[in-house]
Amino acid sequence: MSRLLYDLAGADENIRFSPFCWRTKLALAHKDLAFETVPWRFTEKDKIAFSGQGKVPVLVDGEKVVCDSQVIAEYLETTYPNEASLFGEPPARQLISFVKAWTETALHPALVQVLLPDIHTLLTPADQAYFRQTREGYYKRSLEDFAARREDAVAALHTTLKPLKATLEKQPFLAGLAPNYADHIAFGALKWAITTSSTPLLEPGGVLERWMGAVLETYGLA
Ligand SMILES: N[C@@H](CCC(=O)N[C@@H](CS)C(=O)NCC(=O)O)C(=O)O
């Protein structure tokens, strides 16, 4: 297999929870490109040192090494132009920038408030120490403090999700009748959430759960 994706994993290597890696996995599936994932932990910086940076996703496509989910998406779009477009035609492409900005500035921060302590429990001991140190340093709050305020954080998350739900109540996918990279971005965030949350966050059989199932089904991943 000449196409490898370094993919964030928990102590159990089947737990794959990075929102950015999920974007890339769906983008590869959208382009109908076969790949294998390499489970990677936060503290295994040496394993991806060849990429010149310390975060995943990292895609190795034959001789080519590409990192950062957005750069990977652009790379796939230009390298594999004959496969289905990830971004569609303008103005759809520009609207995806809005979905990315909303996901990263509203949805991800709302999810962080809920998920940080839950993620910590899923990691290897070495990653737990790293995760606590980096996240508590960044947010200037302890993981225990996040856990204590979880109920309020879940309520705030449901408010944040309203525009996504309202849109998907009216159309099957963010991109319309079939998913594109806008769906991949929002899906990645919710996949991160449902993979790591200690409590169910989505209404069973609700619009978001149905949409996530439909995205996976589109790519034969369900
Ligand atoms: N802008 C990057 C963000 C990638 C990123 O933050 N990845 C996280 C996993 S979700 C990571 O590898 N973090 C390593 C660390 O915290 O040391 C992208 O879009 O790919």
PDBQT file of the ligand as one rigid body, heavy atoms in Angstrom, charges set to zero:
ROOT
HETATM    1  N1  LIG A 301      -4.550  22.635  11.388  1.00  0.00    +0.000 N 
HETATM    2  C1  LIG A 301      -4.250  21.234  11.560  1.00  0.00    +0.000 C 
HETATM    3  C2  LIG A 301      -4.592  20.814  12.977  1.00  0.00    +0.000 C 
HETATM    4  C3  LIG A 301      -4.133  19.399  13.275  1.00  0.00    +0.000 C 
HETATM    5  C4  LIG A 301      -4.202  19.080  14.757  1.00  0.00    +0.000 C 
HETATM    6  O1  LIG A 301      -4.366  19.961  15.617  1.00  0.00    +0.000 OA
HETATM    7  N2  LIG A 301      -4.064  17.789  15.057  1.00  0.00    +0.000 N 
HETATM    8  C5  LIG A 301      -4.048  17.343  16.442  1.00  0.00    +0.000 C 
HETATM    9  C6  LIG A 301      -4.912  16.096  16.603  1.00  0.00    +0.000 C 
HETATM   10  S1  LIG A 301      -6.637  16.494  16.436  1.00  0.00    +0.000 SA
HETATM   11  C7  LIG A 301      -2.630  16.946  16.809  1.00  0.00    +0.000 C 
HETATM   12  O2  LIG A 301      -1.992  16.232  16.072  1.00  0.00    +0.000 OA
HETATM   13  N3  LIG A 301      -2.145  17.410  17.963  1.00  0.00    +0.000 N 
HETATM   14  C8  LIG A 301      -0.840  17.077  18.407  1.00  0.00    +0.000 C 
HETATM   15  C9  LIG A 301      -0.555  17.662  19.753  1.00  0.00    +0.000 C 
HETATM   16  O3  LIG A 301      -1.449  18.232  20.390  1.00  0.00    +0.000 OA
HETATM   17  O4  LIG A 301       0.602  17.516  20.167  1.00  0.00    +0.000 OA
HETATM   18  C10 LIG A 301      -5.051  20.429  10.531  1.00  0.00    +0.000 C 
HETATM   19  O5  LIG A 301      -6.048  20.954  10.005  1.00  0.00    +0.000 OA
HETATM   20  O6  LIG A 301      -4.654  19.305  10.195  1.00  0.00    +0.000 OA
ENDROOT
TORSDOF 0
